[in-house]
Amino acid sequence: MITAIDHIIGLTKRIAREICRDNLFIFNLLIGPLVTLYIVKICADSLAKIPFLRDFMPMDALAIGFICLIIHFNGYVLCTLVIIRERTTGTLERVFMATYRRSEVLTGYLFGYSLLMLAQTAIVLTASKYMFHITYGRNLPVIFGSIFLLGVVSIALAMFVSNFARREAHAMVAIPLVLLPAFLLGGLIFPVEVLPKWLQIVSYGFPLRYANIPIQKILIEGETLKTVWPHFAGLIAYGFVMILLGSMTLKDRE
């Protein structure tokens, strides 16, 4: 048990050190979301001038939707590309040669990138409070925890998907296949309830809906955690399934 913990901590520290030395990666994780939110703010202000669009999509709902999308996008895309890069450069194979188990590798990577998701969640929520004047109030711990959890689950999804890609080009092909349906079926544009029944079922295959929909209900409709907890439970279950599938499909060598 001590050896496994040491392996996980060591791998987490290595990932954190490498990320700190990668200026482009830090920019994409920390500065990029702020630029994106600012663009969303400009677009939201423009849409607010049109009565029909303002009534159709409240600005708070639009802001929350894009906050979830930003965390999901960065957690999935950036981590997928980095993991594939470590595989193609032989770094991941050397980790296995150092007697790391699959579960230790997955947990170490998950913890390492989760630290970044924690920082990014704090930055994005703080920026959204001042850009969109959103009042989180006593719901802040629930909102923060759900968005951070979405980032962690997105990392787990990235680790699973990256197991089937040998090069970054393969991952680039898979990115729109995951993110575009998530964007359309996650409740960002229109309520999931208005979709055909079969699309509502399909939407459960994308983690974005498990975070966006309950947050919308809490902030926009005034519901409480007691009424939306099944969504959060679904997000946690989704993450465990991705970790399990990732562990089963992870290869120790090409």
N, C-alpha and C positions, 0 to 999 in steps of 0.2 A: 504493500500500500504506500509506503514511504517513497519507494522508487517511482511509482506511477505519479505521485504528487510532484516529486522533483522534476520529472520529465515534463509535466504539464506547465509548471511554473517556469522552467527553463525555456521551453518553446514560446510561451507567452512573452517573456522578456525579450527573446530574440526578435520576435515580430515587432514588438514595440520599438526596439532600437532601430530596426530597418526602416520602419515607417517614419521615425523622427529624422532620418537621414534623407528621405525621399521628399524633396520640396514640392514636386508636382503632385504627389499623392496627398500631401497635407493641404495643398491648395484646393484640390478637388473635393476633399472631405470637409474643409472648414470654410474656405472663401467662396467656393463655387455655389453652395446652397444659399448664401447670403445674396449673391448676385441674382440667382434664380428667383428668390423671394421678392427682390426689388422689382424685377421685371413683372412678376405676378401682381405686385402692388400697383404698378402703372396700368396694367391691363384691367385690373379690378376697378380702379378709379374711372377708367374710360367706360367700362360696362355699366357702372353705377349711374351714368348719365342717361341710360336708356331704361325707361320704366319697366318695360316688359322683361328685359334681361335681369334687372335688379330684383324683380319679384320672383323670377324663375330660379335664380341662383343667388342666395344671400351671400354677401361678401365674406362673412365669417365661415360659412360652409366651404366656399371656394378656397379660402386661406388654409383651413384645416386639411382639406383634401390634398392640396399641393404639399403641405408639410409632410403628410404621410407618404406621398409619392416620392418626395426628395429622399427621405430616409430609406424607403424601400429600394429606390433606384441605386443610390450609392452603396448600400449594404450588399445588394446583389451584383451589380455590374463591376464595381471596383474590386471587390473580393474575388469574384470569378476570375478576372484577368490576372490578379496577383497570384492566386493559387496555381493557375495554369502556367504562369511564368516560372514559378518555383518548380513545377514539374518538368518543364522543358529544359531548364538549366541544370537539372539533376539535384537540386537542393532537397526536394522531397524524398528522393531515393536515398540520399545520404542520411536523412533523418531516420528512415527505416533501418538502415544499416547500423545505426547507433542503438539498436534494440528497442526502439519506440514501437508500441502497439498502435493499432488503428484507432482505438478509442482515445488513446493519449494524444495522438496527432490531431484528431478532430477536435477534441476538447481544448487543446492548446491553441489551435488556430481560432476557434470560436471565442475563447477568452481574449486573445490578443486583439482581434478586430472589434470585439464588443466594447473594449475601452474607447475605441474611436467613435463607435456609435453613441456611447454615453456622452462624450464631449460634443458630438454633432447635435444630438437631441437637445442638450442644454442651450447651445448657441442658436439653433433654429427657433426654439420656443421663445427665447428671450427676444430675438429679432422680430418675430411675428407679433409679440405683444405690443411693440412700439410702432411697427409698420401698419398693422391692421387694427390696433387698439382693441385687441381681444382681452376680455377679462376672464381669467381662468379661475380665480378665487380658490375656494376649498377643493375644487376639482383638479387643481394642478398636479398633485401626486398621482392621481389616476391617469390623467392625460400624459404626463411625463413617462410613467411606467409603461403604458400601452404603446407609445411611440417608440420608446427604447426597445421594448420587446419585439416590435415589428422589425426593427433593425437587426436584432439578434437572429430572428427567424429568417430574415432575408440572407444573412450570412450562412445559415444552415442550408438554405436552398441553394446558395451559390456553391457550397462545398459539394452538394449532391450533383448538381448539373455539371460542374467542372470535371467530375469523374468520367464523363463521356466525351470530353473534348481533349484532343491531343495538342492542338495549337490554338493560339488566340483567335485565329480566323474562325475556327469552329465555334468558339464561344460567342463571337460577334453575330454569327448567324442565329444563335439561340436566344440572344437578348431580346429582339422584338417579339419572338414567339412567346416570351414570358411577360414582358412589360406592357405590350400593347393590349392584350386581353385584360390584364390587371387594371389598366387605366380605364378601359371601357366597362368592366364588370365590377369595379370596386366602389361604385357609388359616387364617383367624382363628378360625373356629368349629369346623371339622372338617377333617381332612386332605383335600387335593384328590384324593388317590388313590381315595377312596371315592365320588367323584362319578361319574355316568354318563360314558361316554367322550366324548360330544359336549360336555358341560359342561367337561370337562377341556381340550378344545380351545378352547372359548370363553374359558376363564380366561387363556389366553395373550394376550388382547387387553387385559388390565388390568395396569398396571405393579406393582401392590401385591404380586402373587404372586412376582415376580422378586426382591424384597427380603425379604419375610417368610419364605418357605419356606427359603432357604439360611441365614438367621440362626437360625431355629428349629433347623435341623439342626446348626449349629455349636455353639450354646449348650446345647441340650437333648440332642442325640444324640451330641455330641462329634466330629462330622465336621470335616474341614479344608477349607481353601480349594481344595486340589487336587481335591476331590470335588464341590464345589458351584460351581466357577467357571462352568459353562455358564449358571447362573441369572444371574450378574452380567453375563456377556457378552450375554445376552438383554436385560437392562435397558439396557445401553449401546446396543445395536442399536435397541431401542424408542425411546430418546431421539433417536437420529439420524433415524429415520423420522419422528418427530413434528416435528422441526425442518425436515426436507425438505418435509413436507406443509404445515407452517405457512408456509414461504417461498413455496410454490407458490400458496397460497390467500389470502395477505395482500393486502389492497386498500389502495391509496394514497389512496383517497377513497371516500365512500359513494355 
